[in-house]
Amino acid sequence: MSQPARAHGKGKRKGKNTHGEPSPSPPNPSFSISNVASAPSVGSGAVGGHDNPVLLRQQAQEKKYPLWKYVTRKSGPGAKLGGGGNVVWTCNFCKNEFKSTYYRVKGHLLAQPCGLSACKGVNATKRRQLEREDEVGLGRVEAASKKQKNDDPLPFLRKPSTAMPSKASKYGSGVATEATKKRGYLTGPMDKIFKQEAREEMDLTIAFYFYLNFISFNVARSPLFIEMCRGLVEKAPSGYMPPSSEKLRTTLLVKAKKEVDKILEPIKCTWPSSGVSIVSDGWTDTARHPLINFMVSSLNGPVFLKAVDALGKYKDAEYMGDLFIKIIEDVGVDTVVQIITDNAPVCKAAGMIVEAKYPQVFYYFSI
């Protein structure tokens, strides 16, 4: 090859011809009109359409948590997908910025107890609309939680059943055993994550019940409080509403007294054979009402009998003596062995009245 030819070939390799002008690129044999027609578009599933799993997941989460669209999420692990995770967000109504989960977004917009102030940019009409949208989202969450095992999107995160597999299920036939049908499948890590929000919301509701009603925190240690909460979860029918104040102070109070009387009946049956002591003392309640308590003490333990409200009464020896005599007759004249009160002068005078009517009853004074 001559020198000009070599120069020409060398120029081609560098992308320039011998005259210093750019040479045209060689034609692509795979490029044609048919390839253009078959190329995926921007809106197709291959790029960001209906088959994009990230987009589908985001749409599904926004259906379950519809109030995300009323805030602007900025950063955080849950910024792109609805649901759990702390997110820095700005309310589109009041323009205030917060960092929280979806639970506090909901509380802020719907003016519910959540630890954040209620949104001042949402009026009553708009709030009712948001509540309806949230109810629709809650319905979708409930429907999703009732999926069958075969529809579970994350079956590999479920805890395996502890039951022994049958021969059919051992070789992957997909037929569930009778024990599995009765018990259902156990919850796994993902179920616990999705239920965390519901637990936090329930805990905060109980906490506000304690705070706003000035209830002592020690009540939470009461076995009856724990039994009540367990009964609401396990025994209460769907749509159950707690009793009203009217029902609590009337019919339910009468039923509760009857139940207590049934519990105390075995103890009261032993009083005639063992004998009892009547113990009495006076005190003043928070409403400044003078009360006189009466208790019955026996070998089987003390039992609170009654409390007499002495408001507007003149507590002289005759009044106190009549009270003691009535208590003796209610418990049983042959059952009462002694009466114990404090050493106030009026009580000593009342004791003389009791001994005059029932000489077999001893009267003692505590110091």
C-alpha positions as CSV (number, residue, x, y, z in Angstrom):
1,M,0.0,0.0,0.0
2,S,1.3,3.5,-0.9
3,Q,1.9,6.2,1.6
4,P,-1.3,8.2,0.6
5,A,-3.4,5.1,1.0
6,R,-1.9,4.4,4.4
7,A,-2.6,8.0,5.4
8,H,-6.2,7.6,4.2
9,G,-6.7,4.4,6.2
10,K,-5.1,6.0,9.2
11,G,-7.5,8.9,9.0
12,K,-10.4,6.6,8.8
13,R,-9.4,4.9,12.0
14,K,-9.3,8.3,13.8
15,G,-12.7,9.2,12.5
16,K,-11.4,11.8,10.1
17,N,-10.9,11.8,6.3
18,T,-7.8,13.0,4.5
19,H,-9.3,16.5,4.1
20,G,-9.7,16.9,7.9
21,E,-13.5,16.6,7.9
22,P,-15.4,14.2,10.1
23,S,-16.4,11.0,8.3
24,P,-19.9,9.7,8.4
25,S,-20.5,6.8,10.9
26,P,-21.1,3.4,9.3
27,P,-24.8,2.4,9.1
28,N,-26.2,0.2,11.9
29,P,-27.5,-3.0,10.3
30,S,-29.8,-3.7,13.3
31,F,-31.5,-0.3,13.1
32,S,-34.7,-0.1,11.0
33,I,-38.2,1.3,10.9
34,S,-39.5,-1.9,12.4
35,N,-37.1,-1.6,15.3
36,V,-38.4,2.0,15.9
37,A,-42.0,0.7,15.9
38,S,-41.2,-2.1,18.4
39,A,-39.0,0.0,20.7
40,P,-40.5,0.5,24.2
41,S,-42.1,3.9,24.9
42,V,-41.5,5.9,28.1
43,G,-45.0,5.0,29.4
44,S,-44.7,1.3,28.8
45,G,-44.3,-1.3,31.5
46,A,-40.6,-1.8,30.8
47,V,-39.8,1.7,32.0
48,G,-42.4,3.0,34.4
49,G,-45.8,1.7,33.4
50,H,-48.3,-0.8,34.9
51,D,-45.6,-3.6,35.3
52,N,-43.2,-1.4,37.3
53,P,-43.1,-3.1,40.7
54,V,-42.0,0.1,42.5
55,L,-44.8,2.2,41.0
56,L,-47.4,-0.5,41.7
57,R,-46.2,-0.8,45.3
58,Q,-46.4,3.0,45.7
59,Q,-49.9,3.1,44.3
60,A,-51.1,0.3,46.6
61,Q,-49.6,1.9,49.7
62,E,-51.2,5.3,48.8
63,K,-54.6,3.5,48.6
64,K,-54.2,2.2,52.1
65,Y,-52.8,5.5,53.4
66,P,-54.7,8.1,51.4
67,L,-53.7,11.1,53.6
68,W,-50.1,11.1,52.4
69,K,-51.2,13.1,49.4
70,Y,-52.1,16.1,51.5
71,V,-48.5,16.5,52.8
72,T,-45.2,16.9,51.1
73,R,-42.6,14.3,52.1
74,K,-39.0,15.4,52.0
75,S,-36.7,12.8,53.3
76,G,-36.5,9.6,55.3
77,P,-36.8,5.9,54.8
78,G,-40.6,6.1,54.0
79,A,-40.4,9.2,51.8
80,K,-41.2,7.3,48.6
81,L,-43.7,4.8,49.9
82,G,-46.6,5.2,52.3
83,G,-46.8,3.4,55.6
84,G,-44.3,3.0,58.3
85,G,-41.0,4.9,58.9
86,N,-40.3,8.4,60.1
87,V,-40.6,10.9,57.4
88,V,-39.9,14.7,57.3
89,W,-43.0,16.2,55.8
90,T,-44.7,19.6,55.4
91,C,-48.5,20.0,55.7
92,N,-50.0,21.3,52.5
93,F,-52.6,23.3,54.5
94,C,-50.8,25.0,57.4
95,K,-47.2,24.7,55.9
96,N,-45.8,23.4,59.2
97,E,-43.0,20.9,59.0
98,F,-42.9,17.7,61.1
99,K,-41.1,14.4,61.3
100,S,-43.2,11.3,62.1
101,T,-45.0,8.3,60.8
102,Y,-48.3,8.2,58.9
103,Y,-50.2,7.8,62.2
104,R,-49.3,11.4,63.2
105,V,-50.0,12.7,59.7
106,K,-53.5,11.3,60.2
107,G,-53.8,12.8,63.7
108,H,-52.6,16.2,62.6
109,L,-55.1,16.4,59.7
110,L,-58.0,14.9,61.5
111,A,-57.4,16.7,64.8
112,Q,-56.9,13.5,66.7
113,P,-54.7,12.9,69.8
114,C,-51.3,12.1,68.3
115,G,-48.7,14.3,70.0
116,L,-48.9,16.9,67.2
117,S,-51.1,20.0,67.1
118,A,-54.2,19.9,64.9
119,C,-54.0,21.5,61.5
120,K,-55.5,25.0,61.6
121,G,-55.8,25.1,57.8
122,V,-58.4,22.3,57.6
123,N,-62.0,23.4,58.2
124,A,-64.8,21.2,59.4
125,T,-66.0,20.4,55.9
126,K,-62.6,19.4,54.6
127,R,-61.9,17.4,57.8
128,R,-65.1,15.3,57.2
129,Q,-63.9,14.6,53.7
130,L,-60.5,13.5,55.0
131,E,-62.2,11.3,57.5
132,R,-64.2,9.6,54.8
133,E,-61.0,9.0,52.7
134,D,-59.2,7.6,55.8
135,E,-62.1,5.2,56.4
136,V,-61.9,3.9,52.9
137,G,-58.1,3.4,53.4
138,L,-58.7,1.5,56.6
139,G,-61.2,-0.7,54.8
140,R,-58.5,-1.6,52.3
141,V,-56.0,-2.3,55.0
142,E,-58.5,-4.7,56.7
143,A,-59.3,-6.4,53.4
144,A,-55.6,-6.9,52.7
145,S,-55.1,-8.4,56.2
146,K,-57.7,-11.1,55.4
147,K,-55.8,-12.5,52.4
148,Q,-55.5,-16.2,52.1
149,K,-52.2,-17.9,52.5
150,N,-51.9,-18.5,48.8
151,D,-52.3,-14.8,48.2
152,D,-49.6,-13.8,50.7
153,P,-47.0,-11.7,48.8
154,L,-44.3,-12.5,51.3
155,P,-44.8,-16.1,52.3
156,F,-41.1,-16.7,52.9
157,L,-41.2,-14.3,55.9
158,R,-43.9,-16.3,57.6
159,K,-42.9,-18.5,60.5
160,P,-43.2,-22.2,59.5
161,S,-45.9,-24.2,61.2
162,T,-44.8,-26.4,64.1
163,A,-47.2,-29.2,63.0
164,M,-45.8,-32.3,61.3
165,P,-46.3,-32.1,57.6
166,S,-48.4,-34.8,55.9
167,K,-47.2,-36.9,53.1
168,A,-49.1,-34.8,50.6
169,S,-47.7,-31.5,51.8
170,K,-44.2,-32.9,52.3
171,Y,-43.8,-33.4,48.6
172,G,-45.2,-29.9,47.7
173,S,-48.8,-30.8,46.7
174,G,-50.0,-27.5,48.1
175,V,-52.9,-29.2,50.0
176,A,-53.2,-27.8,53.6
177,T,-53.8,-30.2,56.5
178,E,-56.8,-30.0,58.7
179,A,-54.7,-28.7,61.6
180,T,-53.3,-25.9,59.4
181,K,-56.8,-24.8,58.4
182,K,-58.1,-24.6,62.0
183,R,-55.0,-22.7,63.2
184,G,-54.3,-20.6,60.1
185,Y,-50.8,-19.5,59.5
186,L,-48.6,-17.9,62.1
187,T,-47.7,-14.3,61.9
188,G,-44.2,-13.4,60.8
189,P,-41.9,-10.3,61.1
190,M,-43.7,-8.3,58.4
191,D,-47.1,-8.8,60.2
192,K,-45.5,-7.4,63.4
193,I,-44.2,-4.3,61.5
194,F,-47.5,-3.5,59.9
195,K,-49.4,-4.0,63.2
196,Q,-47.0,-1.7,65.1
197,E,-48.9,1.4,64.1
198,A,-52.2,0.0,65.4
199,R,-50.6,-0.9,68.7
200,E,-49.1,2.6,69.1
201,E,-52.5,4.1,68.3
202,M,-54.3,1.9,70.9
203,D,-51.6,2.6,73.5
204,L,-52.0,6.4,73.0
205,T,-55.8,6.1,73.3
206,I,-55.5,4.3,76.6
207,A,-52.9,6.8,77.8
208,F,-55.1,9.8,77.1
209,Y,-58.0,8.1,78.9
210,F,-55.7,8.0,82.0
211,Y,-54.4,11.5,81.6
212,L,-57.7,13.4,80.9
213,N,-59.6,11.6,83.6
214,F,-56.9,12.0,86.3
215,I,-56.6,8.2,86.9
216,S,-53.6,7.0,88.9
217,F,-51.0,5.1,86.9
218,N,-51.1,2.3,89.4
219,V,-54.5,1.4,88.0
220,A,-52.7,-0.1,85.0
221,R,-51.2,-2.7,87.3
222,S,-54.6,-3.8,88.5
223,P,-55.5,-7.4,87.3
224,L,-59.0,-6.2,86.7
225,F,-57.8,-3.5,84.2
226,I,-55.8,-6.2,82.3
227,E,-58.8,-8.5,82.4
228,M,-61.0,-5.7,81.1
229,C,-58.7,-5.0,78.1
230,R,-58.3,-8.8,77.4
231,G,-62.1,-9.1,77.5
232,L,-62.6,-6.3,75.0
233,V,-60.2,-8.0,72.6
234,E,-61.3,-11.6,73.0
235,K,-65.0,-11.6,74.0
236,A,-66.6,-8.3,73.0
237,P,-68.8,-8.6,69.9
238,S,-68.3,-6.6,66.8
239,G,-69.4,-3.0,67.2
240,Y,-69.5,-3.2,71.0
241,M,-70.0,0.1,72.9
242,P,-69.1,0.4,76.6
243,P,-72.0,1.1,79.1
244,S,-73.2,4.6,79.7
245,S,-72.8,6.5,83.0
246,E,-76.5,6.0,83.7
247,K,-76.2,2.2,83.3
248,L,-73.0,2.1,85.4
249,R,-74.7,3.8,88.4
250,T,-78.0,1.9,88.2
251,T,-78.5,-1.5,86.8
252,L,-74.9,-2.5,86.6
253,L,-74.2,-1.4,90.2
254,V,-77.1,-3.5,91.4
255,K,-75.8,-6.5,89.5
256,A,-72.2,-6.0,90.8
257,K,-73.5,-5.8,94.4
258,K,-75.3,-9.1,93.9
259,E,-72.1,-10.7,92.6
260,V,-70.2,-9.5,95.6
261,D,-72.9,-10.8,97.9
262,K,-72.5,-14.2,96.3
263,I,-68.7,-14.1,96.9
264,L,-69.2,-13.2,100.6
265,E,-71.9,-15.7,101.2
266,P,-69.6,-18.6,102.3
267,I,-67.9,-16.2,104.8
268,K,-71.2,-15.0,106.2
269,C,-72.4,-18.6,106.7
270,T,-69.7,-19.1,109.3
271,W,-70.6,-16.1,111.4
272,P,-73.3,-17.8,113.7
273,S,-70.9,-20.6,114.6
274,S,-67.7,-18.5,115.2
275,G,-69.1,-15.2,116.3
276,V,-68.1,-11.8,115.0
277,S,-66.8,-8.4,116.2
278,I,-68.3,-5.1,114.9
279,V,-65.6,-2.5,114.3
280,S,-66.6,1.1,113.7
281,D,-64.8,4.4,113.0
282,G,-65.6,7.8,111.6
283,W,-63.9,9.9,108.9
284,T,-64.5,12.7,106.4
285,D,-64.4,12.2,102.6
286,T,-63.2,14.7,100.0
287,A,-66.7,16.3,99.8
288,R,-66.4,17.1,103.6
289,H,-69.2,14.5,104.4
290,P,-68.9,12.9,107.8
291,L,-69.0,9.1,107.3
292,I,-69.3,6.3,109.8
293,N,-67.9,2.9,108.7
294,F,-68.9,-0.5,110.0
295,M,-66.9,-3.6,109.4
296,V,-67.4,-7.2,110.6
297,S,-64.4,-9.2,111.7
298,S,-64.4,-12.9,112.1
299,L,-62.0,-15.9,111.9
300,N,-62.4,-15.9,108.1
301,G,-61.4,-12.3,107.7
302,P,-62.9,-8.8,107.8
303,V,-65.9,-7.8,105.6
304,F,-66.9,-4.2,105.0
305,L,-70.6,-3.9,106.0
306,K,-71.7,-0.4,105.3
307,A,-71.0,3.3,105.6
308,V,-73.5,5.8,107.0
309,D,-73.5,9.4,105.8
310,A,-74.1,11.5,108.9
311,L,-74.3,14.9,107.1
312,G,-76.8,17.1,108.9
313,K,-77.1,14.7,111.8
314,Y,-76.2,15.5,115.4
315,K,-73.8,12.7,116.5
316,D,-74.8,12.4,120.1
317,A,-74.9,9.3,122.3
318,E,-78.5,8.5,121.3
319,Y,-77.8,8.7,117.6
320,M,-74.6,6.6,117.8
321,G,-76.3,4.0,120.1
322,D,-79.2,3.6,117.6
323,L,-76.7,3.0,114.8
324,F,-74.9,0.2,116.8
325,I,-78.1,-1.4,117.8
326,K,-79.3,-1.5,114.2
327,I,-76.0,-3.1,113.1
328,I,-76.3,-5.7,115.8
329,E,-79.8,-6.7,114.7
330,D,-78.8,-6.8,111.0
331,V,-75.8,-9.1,111.6
332,G,-77.6,-11.2,114.3
333,V,-78.0,-10.6,118.0
334,D,-76.6,-14.1,118.9
335,T,-73.8,-13.6,116.4
336,V,-72.2,-10.4,117.6
337,V,-69.8,-10.9,120.5
338,Q,-68.3,-7.4,120.9
339,I,-68.2,-3.9,119.5
340,I,-64.9,-1.9,119.1
341,T,-64.9,1.8,118.6
342,D,-62.6,4.8,119.5
343,N,-62.5,6.2,123.0
344,A,-64.5,9.4,122.2
345,P,-66.9,10.4,125.0
346,V,-69.9,10.1,122.7
347,C,-68.9,6.5,121.8
348,K,-68.5,5.6,125.5
349,A,-72.0,6.9,126.2
350,A,-73.3,5.0,123.2
351,G,-71.7,1.8,124.5
352,M,-73.7,2.2,127.7
353,I,-76.9,2.3,125.7
354,V,-75.9,-0.8,123.7
355,E,-75.0,-2.8,126.9
356,A,-78.2,-1.8,128.5
357,K,-80.2,-3.4,125.7
358,Y,-77.9,-6.3,124.9
359,P,-75.9,-7.3,128.0
360,Q,-74.2,-10.2,126.2
361,V,-72.4,-7.8,123.8
362,F,-69.1,-6.5,125.1
363,Y,-68.1,-2.9,124.3
364,Y,-64.4,-2.1,123.9
365,F,-62.7,1.2,123.1
366,S,-59.5,1.5,121.1
367,I,-56.8,3.9,122.2
